[in-house]
């Protein structure tokens, strides 16, 4: 840096993480033309390379060159990805495994990866459009409910404030008929004994089987209020979340493509810093693959 007179720039070779896109150094011939296409279209690719070789630089360029009007971009960095991985590892520990001695990520499968992607997509979508109108002229009430079922199960942020704002805006509810998780009637009373409604019990059981999703019952209470208020209990009873993640991911992405005219793109950068894939500077090749 000193030799080339760029002493004011951060040295990316000495930083512990490289998530920021603040480098002003570009070596254009090194940018793969198969990735950064002249028409600014998306492409699928994976980069496996040592630390400091330009993976993050390429990710930053790729993110910028995909135009907002054409793409709904989901960026997953170390912190977000590790959050889902940690939940998975904690569940492995509950089954009696010592994850300090045994590599608990060997059981991580494409199903868990799909849950991570769908949850990240849903959360980003809710947070961006909770107060914005979406053109839903060609969507049926059944499709609306299906989107909200997926949303309530896979939303990842704590609490239900943003989720409630999104759901009420999505359903065009006025301020006198708002759905709130705290106002949902979730229990039945039989001979002075209270128990969860069958639909709540189904929701809770389904959520437990989604191994990397935040286990927050509040969002299920909101979902109950919605399906009861809209008269879609039968549809909710007939919907199973576990085992259908890929279908739900496809349907949610198609919903965004149809109504926002944007294709969903996932950009993942940073799993090389996760302690479960890499310990003491050695690669756990089996779990990494």
N, C-alpha and C positions, 0 to 999 in steps of 0.2 A: 504493500500500500504506500509506504514512504517513497519507494523508488519511483513509482509512477505518479507521485504527486497527488494522491487521493487520501491523504491522511485524515480528512474529515469524515470519511465513510466508515461504517461499521465493518469489522472483519468477520465475515460469516464463518470462517474456518475456526474461530475461537469461541463461538457462542454455543451454549448447551442445547438450544432449540432454534429452529430456523423457520418459524411460522409466518413471520412478517414479510410483506411485499414492499420493503422500503429500499431495496437496492436500486441504484441508478446505473448499474453496469450491465450492458447487454452485449453479448457476442452473437450476432444474428446467425452466422453460418452454423452455429451449434444447435440451433432450434430445428428439430426434425420436421421436415416439410409434410410428412405423412400425418403429423399431429396438428400443426398450425397451418391449416389449409387456406388457400387464397380467398375462398368464398366464405370464410369464418364459420364453417359448419362444424358440428361436433364429431368427435371420433372416439373410439374405445381403445385404450392402450394401458399398459402397465410398465412402470419403470423400476427395475431392480438395479441399484448401483450403490457404491460406497458413499459414506458421509462426505459432503463437500463437493460433490461432482455436478451439481446443478439441477437436482430433482425439483426442489422448491422453486427455483428460478423459472423452470418450465411450467410448473403449476400456476405460478402467478401470471405468467404471460397467457397461458391457456384460459384462465378465469376471466382476464380482462378482454380477450379478443372474442369471446362468446357474447353476442349482443343480447341485452336484457329483453328486447322486444321479441326475440325468438326463443329464448331459453330460460327455464326456471332452474337456477343453479343452486345446488346443495353442496357446501364445502364442509368436509369432515376432517378436523385436525385431531392431533393427539388427545386433547382433553375430552372431546366428545366421544371418540371411539373407545377410549379407555373406560369411560363411564359404563358403557354397555358390557364390555369385557369383564369388568370388576363384578358386575351383578351375576354374570354367568359363573365366574370363579367362586363367588360366595355360595351359590347353589350347589356347586360341586363339593364344597367344604361341608355343607349340611348333610351330604350323603356319606360322610365319613372319610373323605380324602384329605390327605395332608398336602396342600398345594405348594408348600415350601420344599417338599421332597419329590412329589409327583407332578408331572406336567399336566395340569388340569385343563389345558386348552386343546388337548387332542380330541376331545369330544365336541368341540365347537364345529358346527356344520354350516352348510349353506342356508339352513333354516334360520339359525341365529343371525347370520349375516343379512338375510332378507328382512328380519325383524328390525335390525339396526337401521337399514336403509329406509324402510317404510316409516319408522318412528321419526327419523331425522327429517324426512320429507313432510310428514304431517305437521310436526312442530314448527318447521320453518313456514309452512303454508298458513297455519293458524296465526302465527305472530305477524305475518305480513298483511293478512287480509281480514283481521278480526273486526276492523272498523270500516272496511271498504266494500262497496257493492260489486257483486260479480254478476255478469249477465247469465241468468239461468233460464232463459226463455224456452230452451228445448230439453229441459230435464224434468223427469216425472217425480211426483212425491216419493215414490218407492226408491228411486235413485238418490234423492236427497237424504233419505233416512239411512241408506246404505253408506253413503259418504260420512254421515255423522257417526254411525256405529264404528267405522274404521277410525275416525278422528278421535273419538272418546277413548278407545282402547289404546291407541298408539301415541297419543300426545305425551311428550316427555317432560315438560317443565312442571315444577311443583305448583300445587294450587289449581284452582279452576276459574280464576277471574278472566283470563284471556280466552280460555276455552268457552266460557259462558258468553262472552261478547261475540265470539265468532259464531257460535251456534244460533244465537238470537238474531244476529245480522243475516246469517245464511237463510234462516226461515222467515225473515222479514217480520219479526215480532216487534210490536210497539212497546212502549215503556210500561203499559198496564198489563201485559201478558208475557213477561220475561221468564225464561226457565232458569232456575237456580238449583245447584246441587243441595244446598242447605234446606231447601223447601220440599225436597222429594220425599214421598211417603214410601219408605223402603221396607217396612216390617208389617207383619200381620199379627193380630192377637187372637189366640185361641185358648180359652179357659185360663186367663191371666198369664199365659205364656207367650212371649214375643219371639218371633222367628222371622228371618229374612223372607221376603216374597220369593217365589220360585224363580222369577226372572232375574232377581238380584243374585240368587245363589248360582244360577247358570253363568251370569256375567263374571262373578268372582272366580268360579272354577275355570272358566276360559282364560281369564287373565293370569291365573297361577301357572297355566301350561305354557304361556309365552315367556320363555326363560330369561330374556334380557330386557324386558319392558318394565318400567317403573310400576310397582305394585301399589297403586293409589286408588282406594275404593271410592273416594270423593267423585272422581270423574265418571265412575259407573253409576253413582246416584244421579248425576246430571243426565246421563244417557237414559236412565229409567224415567225421569221426569219428561224427557223429550218423547220417547216412544209411547208412553201413556197419554201424554197431552195431544199427540198427533194421531193416536189411534192405530199404532203399528206394533202392538204387542205380539201379534201372531208372526209377523216378519222377524222380529227380534228373537222369538223362540226358535225359529227355523234357521237362524244364522249361527254358524260355528266359526270361531276365529282361529282356533288351533288347527294347523295343517293347511290353512288357506292363505298363508302370508303372501306367497308369490302371486296368487290371483288378486288379492287385495292391493298389492303393490302395483300390479298392472292396471287395475281398474282406477286407482287413484291417479296414476300418471296419465291415463287416458282422459280422465275428467279434466285435469289441468290442460292437457293438449287441446281438448274440445272447446272448453269455455274460456281459457285464457290465451289460447293460440300460442302456447309455449311448450316446447319439449323439455322434459325433465332430464337434467344432467347431474350425475354424482361425481364429485372430485374429492378423492381421499388422499391425504398427505400426512404421514406421521406415525404409522404403525411401527416403524423402525425404532421408536423410542419406548415402546411398551415393554414393561418389565417381564411380562409373561412370555413374550416371544424371544426376548434377549435378556440373559442373566450373566453378569460378570463378563460382559463383552463377548459372550459366545452365543451363537444362534441355535435356538431349539427348532431344528429344521422340520421335524415332523409336524409340530403345531403351526409353524409358519406356513407351510404348504397347505 
